[in-house]
Amino acid sequence: LASDGLLSSRKGHTEMSIYLTKLAKLHPVSAICEMMDAETYAALSVDKAKKYAKENAIPFIDGKELYEFSKVR
């Protein structure tokens, strides 16, 4: 469950995903997954995730950018 204050109280993946649903005026429900590196079986690095997103025409949203945006809204 996301914290009641969302990004004003916690900067976690859950809060960010629910904040995005609210920005899109959708029900506050989301699914989160972590991208894994096929070579190391560790979490995919940010650089590799950005590369994957670019190659597959998927928007990449940085958590820090989302948090800064939430502070001015």
N, CA, C and O atoms as a CHARMM CRD file, in Angstrom:
* protein
*
  292
    1    1 LEU  N      0.83800  -1.18600   0.00000 PROA 1      0.00000
    2    1 LEU  CA     0.00000   0.00000   0.00000 PROA 1      0.00000
    3    1 LEU  C      0.87500   1.23800   0.00000 PROA 1      0.00000
    4    1 LEU  O      1.92700   1.26800   0.63700 PROA 1      0.00000
    5    2 ALA  N      0.43900   2.24300  -0.70800 PROA 2      0.00000
    6    2 ALA  CA     1.17000   3.50900  -0.76000 PROA 2      0.00000
    7    2 ALA  C      0.89600   4.32400   0.50000 PROA 2      0.00000
    8    2 ALA  O     -0.17900   4.22600   1.09300 PROA 2      0.00000
    9    3 SER  N      1.86400   5.11600   0.89600 PROA 3      0.00000
   10    3 SER  CA     1.67200   6.03300   2.02600 PROA 3      0.00000
   11    3 SER  C      0.59600   7.04600   1.67300 PROA 3      0.00000
   12    3 SER  O      0.48300   7.46000   0.51900 PROA 3      0.00000
   13    4 ASP  N     -0.19600   7.44600   2.66500 PROA 4      0.00000
   14    4 ASP  CA    -1.29100   8.39000   2.42300 PROA 4      0.00000
   15    4 ASP  C     -0.82700   9.68300   1.76300 PROA 4      0.00000
   16    4 ASP  O     -1.52300  10.20900   0.89500 PROA 4      0.00000
   17    5 GLY  N      0.31800  10.19800   2.15000 PROA 5      0.00000
   18    5 GLY  CA     0.81300  11.45700   1.59400 PROA 5      0.00000
   19    5 GLY  C      1.53700  11.30800   0.27200 PROA 5      0.00000
   20    5 GLY  O      2.05700  12.28400  -0.26900 PROA 5      0.00000
   21    6 LEU  N      1.57500  10.08600  -0.25500 PROA 6      0.00000
   22    6 LEU  CA     2.31600   9.76400  -1.47300 PROA 6      0.00000
   23    6 LEU  C      3.72200  10.33100  -1.41300 PROA 6      0.00000
   24    6 LEU  O      4.43600  10.07500  -0.44300 PROA 6      0.00000
   25    7 LEU  N      4.14600  11.09200  -2.41200 PROA 7      0.00000
   26    7 LEU  CA     5.54000  11.53700  -2.48600 PROA 7      0.00000
   27    7 LEU  C      5.91000  12.57500  -1.44200 PROA 7      0.00000
   28    7 LEU  O      7.09400  12.82900  -1.21800 PROA 7      0.00000
   29    8 SER  N      4.91600  13.17900  -0.79800 PROA 8      0.00000
   30    8 SER  CA     5.24600  14.14100   0.25800 PROA 8      0.00000
   31    8 SER  C      5.65500  13.42600   1.54600 PROA 8      0.00000
   32    8 SER  O      6.25400  14.03600   2.43200 PROA 8      0.00000
   33    9 SER  N      5.32900  12.12400   1.65100 PROA 9      0.00000
   34    9 SER  CA     5.69700  11.39900   2.86600 PROA 9      0.00000
   35    9 SER  C      6.70100  10.27200   2.62300 PROA 9      0.00000
   36    9 SER  O      7.40400   9.85800   3.54400 PROA 9      0.00000
   37   10 ARG  N      6.76800   9.77700   1.39300 PROA 10     0.00000
   38   10 ARG  CA     7.70300   8.68800   1.08500 PROA 10     0.00000
   39   10 ARG  C      7.99700   8.69200  -0.40800 PROA 10     0.00000
   40   10 ARG  O      7.08600   8.87300  -1.21600 PROA 10     0.00000
   41   11 LYS  N      9.24500   8.49600  -0.78100 PROA 11     0.00000
   42   11 LYS  CA     9.63900   8.53000  -2.19500 PROA 11     0.00000
   43   11 LYS  C      9.90900   7.12400  -2.73700 PROA 11     0.00000
   44   11 LYS  O     10.93900   6.88300  -3.36600 PROA 11     0.00000
   45   12 GLY  N      8.98600   6.20700  -2.49100 PROA 12     0.00000
   46   12 GLY  CA     9.16000   4.82900  -2.93400 PROA 12     0.00000
   47   12 GLY  C      8.50700   4.55500  -4.28100 PROA 12     0.00000
   48   12 GLY  O      7.74500   5.37200  -4.79900 PROA 12     0.00000
   49   13 HSD  N      8.82400   3.38300  -4.84000 PROA 13     0.00000
   50   13 HSD  CA     8.24800   2.98900  -6.12800 PROA 13     0.00000
   51   13 HSD  C      6.72200   2.93600  -6.06900 PROA 13     0.00000
   52   13 HSD  O      6.04500   3.33900  -7.01500 PROA 13     0.00000
   53   14 THR  N      6.18500   2.44000  -4.95700 PROA 14     0.00000
   54   14 THR  CA     4.73300   2.33300  -4.81800 PROA 14     0.00000
   55   14 THR  C      4.08800   3.70600  -4.87000 PROA 14     0.00000
   56   14 THR  O      3.10600   3.90700  -5.58400 PROA 14     0.00000
   57   15 GLU  N      4.63600   4.65200  -4.11600 PROA 15     0.00000
   58   15 GLU  CA     4.07300   6.00900  -4.08900 PROA 15     0.00000
   59   15 GLU  C      4.19100   6.67000  -5.46100 PROA 15     0.00000
   60   15 GLU  O      3.27800   7.37100  -5.89700 PROA 15     0.00000
   61   16 MET  N      5.31500   6.44500  -6.13700 PROA 16     0.00000
   62   16 MET  CA     5.49000   7.03700  -7.47000 PROA 16     0.00000
   63   16 MET  C      4.48500   6.46700  -8.45900 PROA 16     0.00000
   64   16 MET  O      3.92900   7.20500  -9.27300 PROA 16     0.00000
   65   17 SER  N      4.24600   5.16300  -8.39500 PROA 17     0.00000
   66   17 SER  CA     3.31000   4.56000  -9.34200 PROA 17     0.00000
   67   17 SER  C      1.88400   5.05300  -9.10900 PROA 17     0.00000
   68   17 SER  O      1.14900   5.29700 -10.06600 PROA 17     0.00000
   69   18 ILE  N      1.49200   5.20100  -7.85700 PROA 18     0.00000
   70   18 ILE  CA     0.14400   5.69800  -7.56700 PROA 18     0.00000
   71   18 ILE  C      0.03200   7.17500  -7.93300 PROA 18     0.00000
   72   18 ILE  O     -1.01000   7.60900  -8.42600 PROA 18     0.00000
   73   19 TYR  N      1.08900   7.95100  -7.69900 PROA 19     0.00000
   74   19 TYR  CA     1.09300   9.36400  -8.09200 PROA 19     0.00000
   75   19 TYR  C      0.88400   9.48300  -9.60600 PROA 19     0.00000
   76   19 TYR  O      0.13400  10.34700 -10.05900 PROA 19     0.00000
   77   20 LEU  N      1.53600   8.62700 -10.38500 PROA 20     0.00000
   78   20 LEU  CA     1.36200   8.65400 -11.83900 PROA 20     0.00000
   79   20 LEU  C     -0.07800   8.33700 -12.23800 PROA 20     0.00000
   80   20 LEU  O     -0.60800   8.95500 -13.16200 PROA 20     0.00000
   81   21 THR  N     -0.72200   7.37900 -11.55400 PROA 21     0.00000
   82   21 THR  CA    -2.11600   7.06900 -11.89100 PROA 21     0.00000
   83   21 THR  C     -3.01000   8.27000 -11.60500 PROA 21     0.00000
   84   21 THR  O     -3.94400   8.54500 -12.35800 PROA 21     0.00000
   85   22 LYS  N     -2.72700   8.97900 -10.52500 PROA 22     0.00000
   86   22 LYS  CA    -3.53800  10.15800 -10.18800 PROA 22     0.00000
   87   22 LYS  C     -3.31900  11.27800 -11.20300 PROA 22     0.00000
   88   22 LYS  O     -4.26700  11.97300 -11.56700 PROA 22     0.00000
   89   23 LEU  N     -2.07500  11.46100 -11.66600 PROA 23     0.00000
   90   23 LEU  CA    -1.80800  12.46600 -12.70100 PROA 23     0.00000
   91   23 LEU  C     -2.58700  12.15800 -13.97400 PROA 23     0.00000
   92   23 LEU  O     -3.06000  13.06100 -14.66400 PROA 23     0.00000
   93   24 ALA  N     -2.71300  10.86300 -14.27500 PROA 24     0.00000
   94   24 ALA  CA    -3.42500  10.43900 -15.47900 PROA 24     0.00000
   95   24 ALA  C     -4.93300  10.35100 -15.26800 PROA 24     0.00000
   96   24 ALA  O     -5.67400   9.97600 -16.17700 PROA 24     0.00000
   97   25 LYS  N     -5.38200  10.70000 -14.05900 PROA 25     0.00000
   98   25 LYS  CA    -6.80800  10.65100 -13.70600 PROA 25     0.00000
   99   25 LYS  C     -7.37700   9.23800 -13.86800 PROA 25     0.00000
  100   25 LYS  O     -8.47800   9.04200 -14.38300 PROA 25     0.00000
  101   26 LEU  N     -6.58300   8.26000 -13.40800 PROA 26     0.00000
  102   26 LEU  CA    -6.99400   6.85800 -13.41800 PROA 26     0.00000
  103   26 LEU  C     -7.22200   6.39000 -11.98900 PROA 26     0.00000
  104   26 LEU  O     -6.86700   7.08500 -11.03700 PROA 26     0.00000
  105   27 HSD  N     -7.81200   5.21300 -11.84300 PROA 27     0.00000
  106   27 HSD  CA    -7.95800   4.63200 -10.50700 PROA 27     0.00000
  107   27 HSD  C     -6.56300   4.40200  -9.93100 PROA 27     0.00000
  108   27 HSD  O     -5.65100   4.03500 -10.67200 PROA 27     0.00000
  109   28 PRO  N     -6.37800   4.60800  -8.63900 PROA 28     0.00000
  110   28 PRO  CA    -5.05100   4.47100  -8.03600 PROA 28     0.00000
  111   28 PRO  C     -4.62200   3.01500  -7.84400 PROA 28     0.00000
  112   28 PRO  O     -4.45100   2.53800  -6.72200 PROA 28     0.00000
  113   29 VAL  N     -4.45500   2.33100  -8.96900 PROA 29     0.00000
  114   29 VAL  CA    -4.03400   0.93400  -8.96800 PROA 29     0.00000
  115   29 VAL  C     -2.91300   0.79200  -9.99200 PROA 29     0.00000
  116   29 VAL  O     -3.02600   1.29200 -11.11200 PROA 29     0.00000
  117   30 SER  N     -1.84800   0.12100  -9.61700 PROA 30     0.00000
  118   30 SER  CA    -0.75900  -0.08300 -10.57100 PROA 30     0.00000
  119   30 SER  C     -0.04100  -1.38900 -10.27500 PROA 30     0.00000
  120   30 SER  O     -0.15300  -1.94100  -9.18000 PROA 30     0.00000
  121   31 ALA  N      0.69100  -1.87000 -11.25700 PROA 31     0.00000
  122   31 ALA  CA     1.54800  -3.04800 -11.09400 PROA 31     0.00000
  123   31 ALA  C      2.98400  -2.58400 -11.29300 PROA 31     0.00000
  124   31 ALA  O      3.27700  -1.80800 -12.20300 PROA 31     0.00000
  125   32 ILE  N      3.86800  -3.06100 -10.44200 PROA 32     0.00000
  126   32 ILE  CA     5.26800  -2.66000 -10.50200 PROA 32     0.00000
  127   32 ILE  C      6.11200  -3.90900 -10.73800 PROA 32     0.00000
  128   32 ILE  O      5.85700  -4.95900 -10.14800 PROA 32     0.00000
  129   33 CYS  N      7.10600  -3.79100 -11.59500 PROA 33     0.00000
  130   33 CYS  CA     8.05000  -4.89000 -11.77600 PROA 33     0.00000
  131   33 CYS  C      9.45700  -4.31000 -11.86200 PROA 33     0.00000
  132   33 CYS  O      9.63700  -3.13200 -12.17100 PROA 33     0.00000
  133   34 GLU  N     10.43300  -5.13500 -11.58800 PROA 34     0.00000
  134   34 GLU  CA    11.81900  -4.68900 -11.68100 PROA 34     0.00000
  135   34 GLU  C     12.46400  -5.37400 -12.87100 PROA 34     0.00000
  136   34 GLU  O     12.34700  -6.58800 -13.03700 PROA 34     0.00000
  137   35 MET  N     13.14300  -4.59500 -13.69700 PROA 35     0.00000
  138   35 MET  CA    13.83300  -5.15000 -14.85400 PROA 35     0.00000
  139   35 MET  C     15.13700  -5.79700 -14.38900 PROA 35     0.00000
  140   35 MET  O     15.88700  -5.22000 -13.60100 PROA 35     0.00000
  141   36 MET  N     15.39200  -7.00500 -14.89200 PROA 36     0.00000
  142   36 MET  CA    16.58300  -7.75100 -14.48900 PROA 36     0.00000
  143   36 MET  C     17.56000  -7.84400 -15.65400 PROA 36     0.00000
  144   36 MET  O     17.15800  -7.95400 -16.81300 PROA 36     0.00000
  145   37 ASP  N     18.84200  -7.79800 -15.32900 PROA 37     0.00000
  146   37 ASP  CA    19.90600  -7.92000 -16.32100 PROA 37     0.00000
  147   37 ASP  C     20.05300  -9.39700 -16.69200 PROA 37     0.00000
  148   37 ASP  O     20.25500 -10.23900 -15.81600 PROA 37     0.00000
  149   38 ALA  N     19.95400  -9.71200 -17.97500 PROA 38     0.00000
  150   38 ALA  CA    20.02100 -11.10100 -18.43600 PROA 38     0.00000
  151   38 ALA  C     21.39900 -11.72300 -18.21800 PROA 38     0.00000
  152   38 ALA  O     21.52800 -12.94500 -18.15200 PROA 38     0.00000
  153   39 GLU  N     22.42900 -10.88200 -18.10800 PROA 39     0.00000
  154   39 GLU  CA    23.78800 -11.40500 -17.92400 PROA 39     0.00000
  155   39 GLU  C     24.14300 -11.60800 -16.45200 PROA 39     0.00000
  156   39 GLU  O     24.75600 -12.61400 -16.09600 PROA 39     0.00000
  157   40 THR  N     23.76500 -10.66900 -15.60700 PROA 40     0.00000
  158   40 THR  CA    24.16700 -10.72400 -14.19600 PROA 40     0.00000
  159   40 THR  C     23.04900 -11.19500 -13.26900 PROA 40     0.00000
  160   40 THR  O     23.30700 -11.54900 -12.11900 PROA 40     0.00000
  161   41 TYR  N     21.82800 -11.20200 -13.75300 PROA 41     0.00000
  162   41 TYR  CA    20.63900 -11.54500 -12.96200 PROA 41     0.00000
  163   41 TYR  C     20.39800 -10.57000 -11.80900 PROA 41     0.00000
  164   41 TYR  O     19.63500 -10.86300 -10.88800 PROA 41     0.00000
  165   42 ALA  N     21.04400  -9.42600 -11.86700 PROA 42     0.00000
  166   42 ALA  CA    20.83300  -8.36200 -10.88100 PROA 42     0.00000
  167   42 ALA  C     19.85300  -7.35500 -11.47700 PROA 42     0.00000
  168   42 ALA  O     19.50900  -7.42800 -12.65700 PROA 42     0.00000
  169   43 ALA  N     19.41400  -6.42400 -10.65100 PROA 43     0.00000
  170   43 ALA  CA    18.53600  -5.36600 -11.15200 PROA 43     0.00000
  171   43 ALA  C     19.24600  -4.63300 -12.28800 PROA 43     0.00000
  172   43 ALA  O     20.44700  -4.37300 -12.21400 PROA 43     0.00000
  173   44 LEU  N     18.50500  -4.30600 -13.32500 PROA 44     0.00000
  174   44 LEU  CA    19.06000  -3.60700 -14.48300 PROA 44     0.00000
  175   44 LEU  C     19.52700  -2.22200 -14.07200 PROA 44     0.00000
  176   44 LEU  O     18.83200  -1.52800 -13.32900 PROA 44     0.00000
  177   45 SER  N     20.68400  -1.81700 -14.54100 PROA 45     0.00000
  178   45 SER  CA    21.19200  -0.48200 -14.21800 PROA 45     0.00000
  179   45 SER  C     20.30900   0.56900 -14.88100 PROA 45     0.00000
  180   45 SER  O     19.61000   0.28100 -15.85300 PROA 45     0.00000
  181   46 VAL  N     20.34700   1.77100 -14.35500 PROA 46     0.00000
  182   46 VAL  CA    19.55300   2.86800 -14.92300 PROA 46     0.00000
  183   46 VAL  C     19.95300   3.10000 -16.37300 PROA 46     0.00000
  184   46 VAL  O     19.09000   3.29600 -17.22900 PROA 46     0.00000
  185   47 ASP  N     21.24400   3.07900 -16.65600 PROA 47     0.00000
  186   47 ASP  CA    21.70100   3.29700 -18.03500 PROA 47     0.00000
  187   47 ASP  C     21.14900   2.24100 -18.98600 PROA 47     0.00000
  188   47 ASP  O     20.71200   2.56700 -20.08900 PROA 47     0.00000
  189   48 LYS  N     21.16600   0.98300 -18.56700 PROA 48     0.00000
  190   48 LYS  CA    20.63000  -0.08600 -19.41800 PROA 48     0.00000
  191   48 LYS  C     19.11300   0.02400 -19.54500 PROA 48     0.00000
  192   48 LYS  O     18.56000  -0.26700 -20.60600 PROA 48     0.00000
  193   49 ALA  N     18.43900   0.43800 -18.48200 PROA 49     0.00000
  194   49 ALA  CA    16.98300   0.61800 -18.54200 PROA 49     0.00000
  195   49 ALA  C     16.63000   1.75000 -19.50300 PROA 49     0.00000
  196   49 ALA  O     15.68000   1.63700 -20.27800 PROA 49     0.00000
  197   50 LYS  N     17.39800   2.84600 -19.45300 PROA 50     0.00000
  198   50 LYS  CA    17.16500   3.96200 -20.38300 PROA 50     0.00000
  199   50 LYS  C     17.38900   3.51800 -21.82600 PROA 50     0.00000
  200   50 LYS  O     16.62000   3.87500 -22.71900 PROA 50     0.00000
  201   51 LYS  N     18.44600   2.73700 -22.04700 PROA 51     0.00000
  202   51 LYS  CA    18.74500   2.23700 -23.39500 PROA 51     0.00000
  203   51 LYS  C     17.60400   1.35300 -23.89400 PROA 51     0.00000
  204   51 LYS  O     17.15900   1.49300 -25.03400 PROA 51     0.00000
  205   52 TYR  N     17.13400   0.44400 -23.04200 PROA 52     0.00000
  206   52 TYR  CA    16.02100  -0.43500 -23.40800 PROA 52     0.00000
  207   52 TYR  C     14.77800   0.38900 -23.74800 PROA 52     0.00000
  208   52 TYR  O     14.09900   0.12500 -24.74000 PROA 52     0.00000
  209   53 ALA  N     14.49400   1.38000 -22.91900 PROA 53     0.00000
  210   53 ALA  CA    13.32300   2.22800 -23.15300 PROA 53     0.00000
  211   53 ALA  C     13.43100   2.93800 -24.49700 PROA 53     0.00000
  212   53 ALA  O     12.46400   2.98700 -25.25700 PROA 53     0.00000
  213   54 LYS  N     14.59600   3.48100 -24.78500 PROA 54     0.00000
  214   54 LYS  CA    14.79100   4.20100 -26.05100 PROA 54     0.00000
  215   54 LYS  C     14.63300   3.26700 -27.24500 PROA 54     0.00000
  216   54 LYS  O     13.96700   3.61000 -28.22200 PROA 54     0.00000
  217   55 GLU  N     15.24300   2.09000 -27.16700 PROA 55     0.00000
  218   55 GLU  CA    15.17700   1.12400 -28.26700 PROA 55     0.00000
  219   55 GLU  C     13.76500   0.60900 -28.51300 PROA 55     0.00000
  220   55 GLU  O     13.44900   0.17600 -29.62100 PROA 55     0.00000
  221   56 ASN  N     12.91800   0.65100 -27.49500 PROA 56     0.00000
  222   56 ASN  CA    11.56200   0.11400 -27.60600 PROA 56     0.00000
  223   56 ASN  C     10.47600   1.18100 -27.53800 PROA 56     0.00000
  224   56 ASN  O      9.30100   0.87100 -27.34100 PROA 56     0.00000
  225   57 ALA  N     10.88100   2.44700 -27.70400 PROA 57     0.00000
  226   57 ALA  CA     9.93900   3.58000 -27.71700 PROA 57     0.00000
  227   57 ALA  C      9.04500   3.59900 -26.48000 PROA 57     0.00000
  228   57 ALA  O      7.83400   3.80000 -26.57300 PROA 57     0.00000
  229   58 ILE  N      9.67200   3.38400 -25.31200 PROA 58     0.00000
  230   58 ILE  CA     8.95700   3.39900 -24.03700 PROA 58     0.00000
  231   58 ILE  C      9.40500   4.63700 -23.26500 PROA 58     0.00000
  232   58 ILE  O     10.60700   4.84700 -23.10000 PROA 58     0.00000
  233   59 PRO  N      8.47900   5.45400 -22.79200 PROA 59     0.00000
  234   59 PRO  CA     8.89200   6.62800 -22.00100 PROA 59     0.00000
  235   59 PRO  C      9.65700   6.19600 -20.75100 PROA 59     0.00000
  236   59 PRO  O      9.29900   5.21300 -20.10200 PROA 59     0.00000
  237   60 PHE  N     10.70400   6.93700 -20.42500 PROA 60     0.00000
  238   60 PHE  CA    11.48200   6.67400 -19.21400 PROA 60     0.00000
  239   60 PHE  C     11.29100   7.85900 -18.28400 PROA 60     0.00000
  240   60 PHE  O     11.60000   8.99400 -18.64700 PROA 60     0.00000
  241   61 ILE  N     10.78800   7.60200 -17.09600 PROA 61     0.00000
  242   61 ILE  CA    10.56400   8.66500 -16.11600 PROA 61     0.00000
  243   61 ILE  C     11.48700   8.41900 -14.94000 PROA 61     0.00000
  244   61 ILE  O     11.41700   7.37400 -14.29400 PROA 61     0.00000
  245   62 ASP  N     12.33800   9.36700 -14.66800 PROA 62     0.00000
  246   62 ASP  CA    13.26100   9.27300 -13.54100 PROA 62     0.00000
  247   62 ASP  C     12.52000   9.63200 -12.26100 PROA 62     0.00000
  248   62 ASP  O     11.77100  10.60900 -12.22800 PROA 62     0.00000
  249   63 GLY  N     12.72400   8.85000 -11.21300 PROA 63     0.00000
  250   63 GLY  CA    12.05100   9.09600  -9.93800 PROA 63     0.00000
  251   63 GLY  C     12.33700  10.47300  -9.37000 PROA 63     0.00000
  252   63 GLY  O     11.44900  11.10100  -8.79400 PROA 63     0.00000
  253   64 LYS  N     13.57200  10.95400  -9.52600 PROA 64     0.00000
  254   64 LYS  CA    13.92400  12.28500  -9.01800 PROA 64     0.00000
  255   64 LYS  C     13.13900  13.36600  -9.74600 PROA 64     0.00000
  256   64 LYS  O     12.67600  14.32400  -9.12600 PROA 64     0.00000
  257   65 GLU  N     12.98600  13.21600 -11.06800 PROA 65     0.00000
  258   65 GLU  CA    12.21200  14.18100 -11.85300 PROA 65     0.00000
  259   65 GLU  C     10.74700  14.18000 -11.42100 PROA 65     0.00000
  260   65 GLU  O     10.12600  15.23500 -11.29700 PROA 65     0.00000
  261   66 LEU  N     10.20900  12.99400 -11.19600 PROA 66     0.00000
  262   66 LEU  CA     8.81200  12.88600 -10.76900 PROA 66     0.00000
  263   66 LEU  C      8.61600  13.54300  -9.40900 PROA 66     0.00000
  264   66 LEU  O      7.63000  14.24600  -9.18900 PROA 66     0.00000
  265   67 TYR  N      9.55600  13.31300  -8.50000 PROA 67     0.00000
  266   67 TYR  CA     9.47100  13.92400  -7.17100 PROA 67     0.00000
  267   67 TYR  C      9.53400  15.45000  -7.27200 PROA 67     0.00000
  268   67 TYR  O      8.74200  16.13800  -6.62800 PROA 67     0.00000
  269   68 GLU  N     10.45300  15.98600  -8.06200 PROA 68     0.00000
  270   68 GLU  CA    10.55700  17.44200  -8.23000 PROA 68     0.00000
  271   68 GLU  C      9.27200  18.00100  -8.83500 PROA 68     0.00000
  272   68 GLU  O      8.80400  19.06300  -8.42500 PROA 68     0.00000
  273   69 PHE  N      8.70000  17.29100  -9.80900 PROA 69     0.00000
  274   69 PHE  CA     7.44400  17.72300 -10.42100 PROA 69     0.00000
  275   69 PHE  C      6.32900  17.76500  -9.38300 PROA 69     0.00000
  276   69 PHE  O      5.50900  18.68300  -9.38700 PROA 69     0.00000
  277   70 SER  N      6.29800  16.77700  -8.49800 PROA 70     0.00000
  278   70 SER  CA     5.23300  16.71600  -7.48400 PROA 70     0.00000
  279   70 SER  C      5.31400  17.88700  -6.50900 PROA 70     0.00000
  280   70 SER  O      4.29600  18.30200  -5.95500 PROA 70     0.00000
  281   71 LYS  N      6.50500  18.41800  -6.29800 PROA 71     0.00000
  282   71 LYS  CA     6.66800  19.53400  -5.35300 PROA 71     0.00000
  283   71 LYS  C      6.12000  20.84200  -5.90500 PROA 71     0.00000
  284   71 LYS  O      5.73600  21.71600  -5.12700 PROA 71     0.00000
  285   72 VAL  N      6.07100  21.00300  -7.22600 PROA 72     0.00000
  286   72 VAL  CA     5.58400  22.25700  -7.81200 PROA 72     0.00000
  287   72 VAL  C      4.10600  22.20400  -8.16600 PROA 72     0.00000
  288   72 VAL  O      3.52400  23.23100  -8.51600 PROA 72     0.00000
  289   73 ARG  N      3.49500  21.04900  -8.08600 PROA 73     0.00000
  290   73 ARG  CA     2.06100  20.91100  -8.39800 PROA 73     0.00000
  291   73 ARG  C      1.22900  21.20800  -7.18600 PROA 73     0.00000
  292   73 ARG  O      0.00100  21.14500  -7.25000 PROA 73     0.00000
